[in-house]
Amino acid sequence: MDNYHQETQTTVKFSNLEILNKTLIKIAQFDKDIVVLTADSRISGKIDQFAKYYPKRIVEVGIAEQNLVGVAAGLASCGKKPFVVSQACFLTTRALEQIKVDVAYCENPVRLIGISAGISYGALGATHHAISDFASLRAIPNIRIIAPADNKETEAAILSTLSNSTPVYIRLGKHAVKNIHRDSSKIDINKASVIQKGKDILLLATGETVQICLDAAEELQKYEAIPTVVSIPTIRPLDDVSVLELCKSHKSVVVCEEHSTNGGLGDTIARLLIEHSIVCKFASLGIPDEPICNGSQLDVLANYGISRDGIVKTALAMK
């Protein structure tokens, strides 16, 4: 548990996108094959500094996500190590065929970075929300899917792509986040991490909803409930062994994600429990199968129970 901590309100926070930029600049110093490709997302993807350091190693294709992925696949086939940085909502929809055919089926080691994922764009509305990316990519073989919870998991995720040639999609939010880990070097990005150990209630989360679960866990202690909080950064391949062991030792399981309830982490874990005949109370918190409401990121999430109070309410109802 030594690698986990809660930052104070005075701690300077960074977005995972800023950590993406810093990590790319760092690793590019030692690997001349690293290139970054973007579709008019230098500023929104926080990679403008990378472009200043390495102006000849960034490819700007304009607002053309299909070309973006196709060019990246071609570079990968020539031995380069491409990082594709584009809005998750467009990257995983407009370029889905290229991801399937040029990247996954051809086994080209392209690193797909979906930026401003989930409800990050808030009031821009449904056109800019990325809440089906897990589902779309889980249906395509040969793609790892990672959703880091904080800056440390983001760094670990980026570094993991250098030693793994499987195509990967890394999903990053837009806003600054608290760190739940102390040291990225101690993180196994492929494994589920127990952030807080408790009993009875198990809170499984991925991406930035991990922090929401930690906030809920603190509130639940007022009701004499001490839940276990687990970060699951890698959606695929899922750390089945750890998840099953955790579910077996808890009476109630709540899954929380900033994604549709169709085809995401909740569905994956529900199927896992059924296949292994594990009996427990189960709830999946995500975006329901309906036209999404409009509002700020926090307001939209809260509307669907993806908030401190929403998780507390769900967990207490399962006691």
C-alpha positions in Angstrom: 0.0 0.0 0.0 3.1 2.3 0.2 2.7 3.4 -3.4 -0.7 5.0 -2.7 -1.6 8.4 -1.3 -4.1 11.2 -1.4 -2.9 14.6 -2.5 -3.8 17.7 -0.5 -5.9 20.5 -1.9 -2.8 22.6 -2.2 -1.0 20.1 -4.4 -0.4 21.4 -7.9 -2.4 19.1 -10.3 -1.7 18.3 -13.9 -3.9 16.8 -16.5 -3.0 13.4 -17.9 -2.6 15.1 -21.3 0.2 17.3 -19.8 1.9 14.1 -18.6 1.6 12.6 -22.0 3.5 15.5 -23.5 6.2 15.4 -20.8 6.6 11.7 -21.2 6.8 11.8 -25.0 9.5 14.5 -24.8 11.5 12.5 -22.3 11.4 9.2 -24.2 12.0 10.8 -27.6 15.4 11.9 -26.4 16.6 8.3 -26.3 14.6 6.8 -29.2 14.8 8.5 -32.6 12.0 6.3 -34.0 9.3 7.9 -31.9 7.0 10.2 -33.9 3.8 11.9 -33.0 0.9 12.3 -35.4 -2.1 14.5 -34.8 -5.3 15.7 -36.5 -5.3 19.4 -35.7 -4.9 18.6 -31.9 -1.5 20.1 -30.9 -3.1 22.5 -28.4 -6.0 20.4 -27.2 -3.7 17.4 -26.9 -1.1 19.4 -25.1 1.6 18.2 -27.5 2.6 21.7 -28.7 5.8 21.5 -26.5 6.8 18.2 -28.1 6.4 19.9 -31.5 8.8 22.7 -30.4 11.4 20.2 -29.2 11.1 17.8 -32.2 9.6 19.8 -35.1 10.7 17.1 -37.6 9.1 14.3 -35.6 5.5 15.5 -35.6 3.1 14.9 -38.4 0.1 17.1 -38.8 -2.6 15.7 -41.1 -5.3 18.2 -40.4 -8.9 17.2 -39.5 -8.6 13.8 -41.3 -8.7 11.0 -38.7 -8.8 8.2 -41.2 -5.7 9.4 -42.9 -4.1 10.0 -39.5 -4.4 6.3 -38.6 -3.5 5.1 -42.1 -0.3 7.1 -42.1 0.6 5.9 -38.6 0.1 2.3 -39.6 2.4 2.9 -42.6 5.1 4.4 -40.4 4.8 1.5 -37.9 5.3 -1.0 -40.7 8.6 0.8 -41.6 9.9 0.5 -38.0 8.8 3.8 -36.5 7.0 4.1 -33.2 4.0 6.3 -33.9 1.9 7.9 -31.2 -1.5 9.1 -32.6 -3.0 11.9 -30.6 -6.6 12.8 -31.4 -10.0 13.4 -29.8 -11.3 10.1 -28.6 -14.8 10.8 -29.9 -13.5 11.2 -33.5 -10.6 8.8 -33.4 -12.7 5.8 -32.4 -15.6 6.5 -34.7 -14.4 8.1 -38.0 -11.2 6.1 -38.1 -12.6 2.8 -36.8 -12.1 1.0 -40.1 -8.5 2.0 -40.3 -8.0 1.0 -36.7 -9.5 -2.4 -37.5 -7.8 -3.1 -40.8 -4.5 -1.1 -40.9 -3.6 -1.4 -37.2 -5.2 -4.4 -35.5 -5.5 -6.9 -38.4 -2.1 -6.0 -39.7 -0.6 -6.0 -36.2 1.1 -2.7 -36.7 2.3 -1.4 -33.3 0.5 2.0 -33.3 -0.1 3.8 -30.1 -3.6 5.4 -30.3 -4.1 8.2 -27.7 -7.7 9.2 -27.3 -7.8 12.6 -25.7 -10.6 14.4 -23.9 -12.4 11.1 -23.5 -15.6 10.3 -21.7 -17.6 13.4 -20.9 -14.5 15.7 -20.8 -16.0 18.1 -23.3 -19.0 18.7 -21.1 -21.4 21.2 -22.6 -20.2 20.7 -26.2 -22.6 17.8 -26.1 -23.1 14.3 -27.4 -21.1 14.9 -30.6 -18.0 15.3 -28.5 -18.5 12.7 -25.9 -16.6 9.5 -26.1 -18.7 6.9 -24.2 -18.6 4.0 -26.7 -14.8 3.7 -27.3 -14.3 0.7 -25.0 -17.2 -1.1 -26.7 -16.1 -0.4 -30.2 -12.5 -1.4 -29.7 -13.2 -4.4 -27.6 -15.0 -5.9 -30.6 -11.8 -5.7 -32.6 -9.1 -8.3 -31.8 -5.5 -7.5 -31.1 -5.8 -4.1 -29.3 -4.9 -3.3 -25.8 -7.2 -0.8 -24.0 -5.9 1.3 -21.2 -7.6 4.1 -19.2 -5.2 5.6 -16.6 -6.6 7.0 -13.4 -3.9 9.6 -12.7 -0.6 11.1 -13.9 1.4 8.1 -12.6 -0.7 5.5 -14.4 -0.5 7.7 -17.5 3.3 7.7 -17.5 3.3 4.0 -16.8 0.9 3.3 -19.7 3.0 5.4 -22.2 6.2 3.7 -21.1 4.6 0.2 -21.4 4.1 0.7 -25.1 7.8 0.7 -25.7 8.2 -2.9 -24.6 4.9 -4.2 -26.0 4.4 -4.4 -29.7 0.6 -5.0 -29.5 -1.4 -2.1 -30.8 -2.8 -0.1 -28.0 -5.5 2.5 -27.2 -4.9 4.8 -24.3 -7.8 6.9 -23.1 -7.1 10.2 -21.4 -9.4 12.8 -19.9 -9.0 16.6 -20.4 -8.9 18.0 -16.9 -6.3 18.1 -14.0 -6.5 15.1 -11.7 -5.2 14.1 -8.2 -2.5 11.5 -8.0 -3.4 8.2 -6.3 0.0 6.7 -6.8 3.4 8.0 -5.6 5.7 6.3 -8.1 4.9 5.3 -11.7 7.9 2.9 -11.7 6.0 0.7 -9.1 2.9 0.4 -11.3 2.2 -2.7 -13.3 -0.2 -1.1 -15.8 -1.6 -4.6 -16.7 -2.7 -5.4 -13.2 -5.6 -4.3 -11.0 -4.3 -2.2 -8.1 -5.9 -2.2 -4.7 -5.8 1.5 -3.7 -7.8 1.1 -0.4 -8.4 -2.2 1.3 -11.7 -2.7 3.0 -14.4 -5.3 3.3 -17.9 -6.3 2.2 -18.2 -3.7 -0.6 -15.9 -3.7 -3.6 -15.6 -0.6 -5.8 -14.0 -1.4 -9.1 -13.2 1.6 -11.3 -11.2 2.6 -14.4 -9.8 5.9 -15.5 -10.6 9.1 -13.7 -13.6 7.5 -11.9 -11.2 5.9 -9.5 -10.9 9.2 -7.7 -14.6 9.5 -7.5 -14.7 6.1 -5.9 -12.1 7.1 -3.3 -14.2 10.2 -2.4 -17.2 7.9 -2.0 -15.2 5.5 0.1 -14.3 8.3 2.5 -18.0 9.2 2.8 -19.1 5.6 3.3 -17.0 5.4 6.4 -19.5 7.7 8.1 -22.0 4.8 7.6 -19.6 2.2 9.1 -18.8 0.9 5.7 -15.2 0.5 4.6 -15.1 -0.5 0.9 -12.2 -1.8 -1.1 -11.3 0.5 -3.9 -9.5 -0.9 -7.0 -8.1 0.8 -10.0 -8.3 -1.2 -13.2 -6.2 0.7 -15.8 -6.1 -2.0 -18.4 -9.6 -3.0 -19.7 -8.2 -5.4 -22.2 -6.7 -7.8 -21.5 -8.4 -7.7 -18.2 -6.6 -8.9 -15.1 -9.1 -11.7 -14.7 -7.3 -13.5 -11.8 -7.1 -10.4 -9.5 -10.6 -9.3 -10.3 -12.1 -12.8 -9.6 -10.2 -13.1 -6.3 -11.4 -9.7 -5.2 -15.0 -10.4 -6.2 -15.0 -13.7 -4.3 -14.0 -12.0 -1.1 -16.7 -9.3 -1.2 -20.5 -9.6 -0.8 -21.2 -6.5 -3.1 -19.5 -5.3 -6.2 -20.0 -1.8 -7.8 -18.3 -1.0 -11.1 -17.9 2.6 -12.0 -16.8 4.0 -15.4 -17.1 7.1 -17.6 -18.5 5.0 -20.4 -21.8 3.5 -21.7 -23.1 0.7 -19.6 -23.1 -1.3 -22.9 -19.8 -2.9 -23.8 -17.6 -1.3 -21.1 -15.9 -2.5 -17.9 -19.2 -3.3 -16.2 -20.3 -5.7 -18.9 -16.8 -7.3 -19.0 -16.8 -8.0 -15.2 -20.5 -9.1 -15.2 -19.7 -11.7 -17.8 -16.6 -12.8 -15.9 -18.7 -13.4 -12.7 -21.3 -15.4 -14.6 -18.8 -17.6 -16.4 -17.1 -18.4 -13.0 -20.4 -18.8 -11.1 -19.6 -16.2 -8.6 -22.7 -15.0 -6.7 -22.7 -11.5 -5.3 -24.8 -8.3 -5.4 -23.7 -6.4 -8.5 -24.2 -2.8 -9.8 -22.7 -1.1 -12.8 -22.6 2.7 -12.9 -22.1 4.3 -16.3 -23.9 6.2 -19.0 -27.3 4.4 -19.6 -28.7 3.4 -22.9 -30.5 6.7 -23.7 -29.8 10.1 -25.3 -27.3 11.7 -23.1 -28.2 14.9 -21.2 -26.3 18.1 -21.6 -24.2 20.0 -19.0 -20.8 20.2 -17.5 -18.8 17.0 -17.1 -19.5 16.7 -13.3 -23.2 17.5 -13.8 -23.7 14.9 -16.5 -21.8 12.2 -14.5 -23.8 13.1 -11.3 -27.0 12.8 -13.2 -26.2 9.2 -13.9 -25.0 8.4 -10.4 -21.3 8.6 -11.2 -20.5 10.8 -8.3 -19.5 10.6 -4.7 -23.1 10.7 -3.5 -24.3 8.5 -6.3 -21.8 5.7 -5.5 -22.6 6.0 -1.7 -26.3 5.6 -2.4 -25.7 2.6 -4.6 -23.3 1.0 -2.2 -25.6 1.5 0.9 -28.5 0.0 -1.0 -26.5 -3.2 -1.4 -25.5 -3.6 2.2 
